């Protein structure tokens, strides 16, 4: 059975650990989270299931025995620089690392030097590392890339992810600016503290796998304003305040916009859906009515990707450079 270390046990990290147990995919043997409300507790107390004697440590350095760990799951930060010390330590132990760090999904965009370091560390120590999730990771790059397998030629790709953020966790609602006034929203955008992290990464991953050389790209961010009073996990949203965010990334190739990714996440957003539109031979349109629940799908993508990562040679990977994962069966790791 796959034995795992879980670094970061906030709402998403705890969800991944719970799903690992529920699906019978493995067993946690180490857990870390520095939050005073989490560190020192039995993991089973936090999750409601799991090994009763496994205590959550406050730091990686407190883990007494790494010999049983085959894969580390890191769910701590969107920022690659903030995760680097953790990644360095895990790769130095020769582990497979799967992380929800959005900037790791295509690290060459913002951190090419760190990307080179991660690959070198992984190769030197026999480790593997992958950044993934539902978006970035799958819906706005891997799924469109796979869909173009049906095409003889691709001229343009437009991907839309439209989400009702009402059922999402509070940290996500906070991240998209729910409850803010328009002025507060713009202030946070200017500070760089309000954006969906990973849209640019998805754009460049998609371009790379389609053989498109992006000449320039842009990213725009604007609030989705509530047209009536709404309720959220953060509290009431008055009419005229931000219910969420609309973020668009565009890539120019040959002087034209040939790639466009539209991300909308707002409390009460009507008609949620995932859409992929491909202009080419043949033209294609794929839609998932109702959309995909982000937390459920992120956990699934993380866990389903482990098998492909373990089977790969040491190095830094993206979802596009690994074999297509598929839904992992409970016995999928038995012989690995």
C-alpha positions as CSV (number, residue, x, y, z in Angstrom):
1,X,0.0,0.0,0.0
2,X,1.2,3.5,-0.8
3,X,2.5,5.3,2.2
4,X,2.3,9.1,2.2
5,X,3.4,12.2,4.0
6,X,1.0,15.1,4.1
7,X,2.5,18.6,4.3
8,X,-0.2,21.2,4.8
9,X,-3.5,20.2,6.4
10,X,-5.8,23.1,5.8
11,X,-9.2,22.5,4.2
12,X,-7.7,21.3,0.9
13,X,-4.8,19.3,2.4
14,X,-7.1,17.6,4.9
15,X,-9.5,16.8,2.0
16,X,-6.8,15.1,0.1
17,X,-5.7,13.0,3.1
18,X,-9.3,12.0,3.8
19,X,-9.9,11.0,0.2
20,X,-6.7,8.9,0.2
21,X,-8.2,6.9,3.0
22,X,-11.8,6.8,1.8
23,X,-10.7,5.6,-1.6
24,X,-8.3,3.0,-0.2
25,X,-5.4,4.4,-2.2
26,X,-2.9,4.6,0.6
27,X,-2.1,5.3,4.2
28,X,-0.7,8.5,5.8
29,X,2.5,7.8,7.8
30,X,3.6,11.4,8.4
31,X,1.8,14.7,8.7
32,X,2.9,18.3,9.1
33,X,1.1,21.6,9.6
34,X,2.5,24.6,11.7
35,X,-0.9,26.1,12.6
36,X,-1.2,26.1,16.4
37,X,-4.8,24.7,16.0
38,X,-3.5,21.7,14.1
39,X,0.0,20.8,15.2
40,X,0.2,18.3,18.0
41,X,-3.2,16.8,17.3
42,X,-3.7,13.2,16.1
43,X,-4.3,13.1,12.4
44,X,-7.4,10.9,13.0
45,X,-8.8,13.7,15.2
46,X,-8.5,16.2,12.4
47,X,-9.8,14.0,9.7
48,X,-12.3,11.8,11.6
49,X,-10.5,8.7,10.4
50,X,-6.9,7.4,9.9
51,X,-4.1,6.0,12.0
52,X,-5.0,6.9,15.6
53,X,-1.3,7.1,16.7
54,X,-0.1,9.5,14.0
55,X,0.5,12.9,15.4
56,X,0.7,16.0,13.2
57,X,4.1,17.7,13.5
58,X,4.7,21.4,13.4
59,X,7.6,21.1,10.9
60,X,9.2,18.7,8.5
61,X,12.2,18.5,10.7
62,X,10.2,16.9,13.5
63,X,9.3,13.8,11.4
64,X,11.3,11.0,13.1
65,X,11.1,8.3,10.4
66,X,11.1,8.9,6.6
67,X,11.9,5.3,5.6
68,X,8.2,4.4,5.0
69,X,7.3,7.5,3.0
70,X,7.0,7.0,-0.8
71,X,5.1,10.1,-1.8
72,X,4.7,13.5,-0.2
73,X,1.6,15.6,-0.9
74,X,2.2,19.3,-0.4
75,X,-0.8,21.7,0.0
76,X,0.6,24.8,1.6
77,X,1.0,27.8,-0.8
78,X,0.3,29.0,-4.4
79,X,3.7,30.7,-4.4
80,X,6.6,28.6,-5.6
81,X,9.2,30.6,-3.7
82,X,7.3,30.0,-0.5
83,X,7.4,26.3,-1.1
84,X,11.0,25.9,-2.2
85,X,12.5,24.9,1.2
86,X,9.9,22.2,1.6
87,X,10.5,20.9,-2.0
88,X,14.3,20.9,-1.5
89,X,14.1,18.8,1.6
90,X,11.6,16.3,0.2
91,X,13.5,15.9,-3.1
92,X,16.8,15.5,-1.2
93,X,15.2,12.4,0.3
94,X,14.4,11.0,-3.1
95,X,10.6,11.2,-2.7
96,X,7.9,11.7,-5.2
97,X,6.2,15.1,-4.5
98,X,2.8,16.1,-5.7
99,X,1.8,19.7,-4.9
100,X,-1.2,21.9,-5.3
101,X,1.2,24.9,-5.6
102,X,-0.2,26.7,-8.7
103,X,3.0,28.2,-9.8
104,X,4.6,24.8,-9.9
105,X,2.2,23.7,-12.6
106,X,4.3,25.6,-15.2
107,X,7.2,27.0,-13.2
108,X,9.2,28.3,-16.3
109,X,6.8,31.2,-16.7
110,X,7.7,33.1,-13.4
111,X,10.5,31.1,-11.9
112,X,12.8,29.5,-14.6
113,X,15.8,29.4,-12.3
114,X,13.8,27.6,-9.5
115,X,12.4,25.2,-12.1
116,X,15.9,24.3,-13.2
117,X,17.0,23.8,-9.6
118,X,14.0,21.5,-8.9
119,X,14.7,19.3,-11.9
120,X,18.4,19.1,-11.0
121,X,17.6,18.2,-7.4
122,X,15.1,15.5,-8.5
123,X,17.5,13.9,-10.9
124,X,20.4,14.0,-8.5
125,X,18.5,12.4,-5.6
126,X,16.1,10.2,-7.5
127,X,13.0,12.2,-6.7
128,X,10.1,13.4,-8.8
129,X,7.9,16.5,-8.5
130,X,4.7,17.6,-10.1
131,X,2.4,20.6,-9.6
132,X,-1.2,19.9,-10.3
133,X,-4.8,20.4,-9.4
134,X,-8.1,21.0,-11.2
135,X,-7.0,24.5,-12.5
136,X,-4.2,24.9,-13.1
137,X,-3.4,21.3,-13.7
138,X,-6.3,19.8,-15.7
139,X,-9.4,21.7,-16.9
140,X,-7.8,24.6,-18.7
141,X,-4.7,22.9,-20.2
142,X,-4.6,19.1,-19.9
143,X,-8.2,18.6,-21.0
144,X,-7.9,21.0,-24.0
145,X,-4.6,19.5,-25.0
146,X,-6.2,16.0,-25.0
147,X,-9.2,17.3,-26.9
148,X,-7.0,18.6,-29.7
149,X,-5.9,15.0,-30.3
150,X,-9.0,14.8,-32.5
151,X,-7.8,17.6,-34.7
152,X,-5.7,17.8,-37.8
153,X,-5.1,21.5,-37.3
154,X,-5.7,24.0,-34.5
155,X,-6.1,27.7,-35.1
156,X,-7.6,29.0,-31.9
157,X,-8.5,27.7,-28.4
158,X,-10.9,29.3,-26.0
159,X,-11.5,27.8,-22.5
160,X,-14.1,29.0,-20.0
161,X,-14.3,28.0,-16.4
162,X,-17.5,29.5,-14.9
163,X,-18.0,28.7,-11.2
164,X,-20.6,29.4,-8.5
165,X,-18.3,30.0,-5.5
166,X,-21.2,29.7,-3.0
167,X,-20.4,26.0,-2.1
168,X,-16.6,26.5,-2.1
169,X,-14.5,26.8,1.1
170,X,-14.0,30.1,2.8
171,X,-10.3,30.6,1.8
172,X,-11.3,30.3,-1.9
173,X,-14.1,32.9,-1.4
174,X,-11.6,35.2,0.2
175,X,-9.1,34.6,-2.6
176,X,-11.6,35.7,-5.2
177,X,-12.5,38.9,-3.4
178,X,-16.0,38.1,-2.3
179,X,-17.6,40.8,0.0
180,X,-15.1,43.6,-1.0
181,X,-16.2,47.0,-2.2
182,X,-15.1,47.8,-5.8
183,X,-12.4,50.1,-4.4
184,X,-11.1,47.4,-2.0
185,X,-11.1,45.0,-4.9
186,X,-9.1,47.3,-7.1
187,X,-6.7,48.0,-4.3
188,X,-6.0,44.3,-3.7
189,X,-5.5,43.7,-7.4
190,X,-3.0,46.5,-7.5
191,X,-1.2,45.0,-4.5
192,X,-1.0,41.7,-6.3
193,X,-2.9,39.9,-3.5
194,X,-6.1,39.2,-5.4
195,X,-5.9,37.0,-8.5
196,X,-6.6,33.4,-9.5
197,X,-3.0,32.0,-9.4
198,X,-2.2,29.8,-12.4
199,X,-4.1,31.2,-15.3
200,X,-0.9,32.4,-17.0
201,X,0.7,29.0,-16.2
202,X,-2.2,27.2,-17.9
203,X,-1.9,29.5,-21.0
204,X,1.7,28.8,-21.5
205,X,1.4,25.1,-20.8
206,X,-1.3,24.9,-23.5
207,X,0.7,26.9,-25.9
208,X,3.8,24.8,-25.4
209,X,2.0,21.5,-26.0
210,X,0.3,22.9,-29.1
211,X,3.6,24.1,-30.5
212,X,2.5,27.7,-30.4
213,X,5.1,30.4,-29.6
214,X,3.5,33.1,-27.6
215,X,4.8,36.5,-28.7
216,X,3.0,38.4,-25.9
217,X,0.3,37.8,-23.4
218,X,-1.9,39.7,-21.0
219,X,-4.0,39.0,-18.0
220,X,-7.0,41.2,-17.0
221,X,-8.8,41.1,-13.6
222,X,-12.1,42.7,-12.7
223,X,-14.8,42.2,-10.1
224,X,-18.1,40.4,-10.6
225,X,-20.4,42.7,-8.8
226,X,-23.5,41.4,-6.9
227,X,-26.7,42.6,-8.4
228,X,-28.6,41.7,-5.3
229,X,-27.7,40.9,-1.6
230,X,-26.0,37.5,-1.3
231,X,-24.8,35.3,1.5
232,X,-21.3,33.8,1.6
233,X,-19.1,31.9,4.0
234,X,-17.4,35.3,4.7
235,X,-20.7,36.9,5.6
236,X,-23.3,39.1,3.7
237,X,-22.4,40.5,0.3
238,X,-24.4,43.8,-0.3
239,X,-25.6,44.6,-3.7
240,X,-22.8,46.4,-5.6
241,X,-20.0,44.7,-3.7
242,X,-17.8,42.0,-5.3
243,X,-19.2,38.5,-5.4
244,X,-16.1,37.2,-7.1
245,X,-13.6,37.7,-9.9
246,X,-13.5,37.6,-13.7
247,X,-9.9,37.0,-15.0
248,X,-8.9,36.5,-18.6
249,X,-5.6,35.5,-20.1
250,X,-4.9,36.0,-23.8
251,X,-1.9,34.8,-25.8
252,X,-0.9,36.3,-29.2
253,X,0.6,34.1,-31.8
254,X,1.4,35.4,-35.3
255,X,-0.1,38.8,-34.4
256,X,-3.4,37.4,-33.4
257,X,-5.1,36.2,-30.2
258,X,-5.1,32.5,-30.6
259,X,-5.4,31.4,-27.0
260,X,-7.9,32.8,-24.5
261,X,-8.7,31.5,-21.0
262,X,-11.6,32.9,-19.1
263,X,-11.9,32.3,-15.4
264,X,-15.0,33.4,-13.6
265,X,-15.7,32.5,-9.9
266,X,-18.4,34.3,-8.0
267,X,-20.9,33.6,-5.2
268,X,-24.3,33.1,-6.9
269,X,-22.8,32.9,-10.4
270,X,-25.5,31.6,-12.7
271,X,-25.1,28.8,-15.3
272,X,-21.7,27.4,-14.1
273,X,-20.0,25.3,-16.7
274,X,-16.6,24.2,-18.2
275,X,-16.3,25.0,-21.9
276,X,-13.6,24.3,-24.5
277,X,-14.0,25.8,-28.0
278,X,-11.4,24.8,-30.7
279,X,-11.2,26.4,-34.1
280,X,-9.5,24.0,-36.4
281,X,-10.0,20.9,-38.5
282,X,-12.5,19.8,-37.3
283,X,-13.9,22.5,-35.0
284,X,-14.8,21.2,-31.6
285,X,-16.9,22.3,-28.6
286,X,-16.8,20.5,-25.3
287,X,-19.0,21.5,-22.4
288,X,-19.6,20.2,-18.8
289,X,-22.9,21.7,-17.7
290,X,-22.9,22.7,-14.1
291,X,-19.1,22.8,-14.0
292,X,-16.8,20.8,-11.7
293,X,-16.5,21.3,-8.0
294,X,-13.0,22.6,-7.5
295,X,-12.1,21.0,-4.2
296,X,-13.5,17.6,-5.1
297,X,-11.7,17.6,-8.4
298,X,-8.4,19.0,-7.1
299,X,-8.2,16.2,-4.6
300,X,-9.0,13.6,-7.2
301,X,-6.4,15.0,-9.7
302,X,-3.7,15.0,-7.0
303,X,-4.3,11.5,-5.9
304,X,-4.9,10.1,-9.4
305,X,-1.6,11.6,-10.7
306,X,0.6,9.8,-8.1
307,X,0.7,6.5,-10.0
308,X,2.0,8.2,-13.2
309,X,4.6,10.2,-11.3
310,X,5.9,7.2,-9.4
311,X,6.4,5.3,-12.7
312,X,8.3,8.2,-14.3
313,X,12.1,8.7,-14.3
314,X,13.4,11.3,-11.7
315,X,12.8,14.9,-12.7
316,X,10.4,17.8,-12.7
317,X,7.1,17.1,-14.5
318,X,3.9,18.8,-15.7
319,X,0.6,17.1,-16.4
320,X,1.4,17.3,-20.1
321,X,4.7,15.5,-19.7
322,X,3.2,12.5,-17.8
323,X,1.0,9.7,-19.2
324,X,-2.7,10.5,-18.8
325,X,-3.6,9.5,-15.3
326,X,-7.2,8.3,-15.2
327,X,-9.0,7.4,-12.0
328,X,-6.7,5.3,-9.8
329,X,-8.1,2.0,-8.5
330,X,-7.6,1.0,-4.8
331,X,-5.0,-1.6,-5.9
332,X,-3.3,0.7,-8.3
333,X,-0.2,1.2,-6.1
334,X,0.1,-2.3,-4.8
335,X,3.0,-3.4,-7.0
336,X,4.8,0.0,-7.2
